[in-house]
């Protein structure tokens, strides 16, 4: 664990909202990638809280959208 931070993952929902979730294993992101509601999935990554996790999700999904 990185400085007592927790692992998170997240996605850009097809509605345009950003979602951050605690990461417990590969099944989390695998199922999200198969979901028709998850436009872009990122993670896992470390964050100290949900607020920081949402910021990271937004940054990483925006970056992936620009690359697409």
Rosetta blueprint (number, residue, H / E / L):
1 X L
2 X L
3 X L
4 X L
5 X L
6 X E
7 X E
8 X E
9 X E
10 X E
11 X E
12 X E
13 X E
14 X L
15 X L
16 X L
17 X L
18 X E
19 X E
20 X E
21 X E
22 X E
23 X L
24 X L
25 X L
26 X H
27 X H
28 X H
29 X H
30 X H
31 X H
32 X H
33 X H
34 X H
35 X L
36 X L
37 X L
38 X E
39 X E
40 X E
41 X E
42 X E
43 X E
44 X E
45 X E
46 X E
47 X E
48 X L
49 X L
50 X H
51 X H
52 X H
53 X H
54 X H
55 X H
56 X H
57 X H
58 X H
59 X H
60 X H
61 X H
62 X H
63 X H
64 X H
65 X H
66 X H
67 X H
68 X L
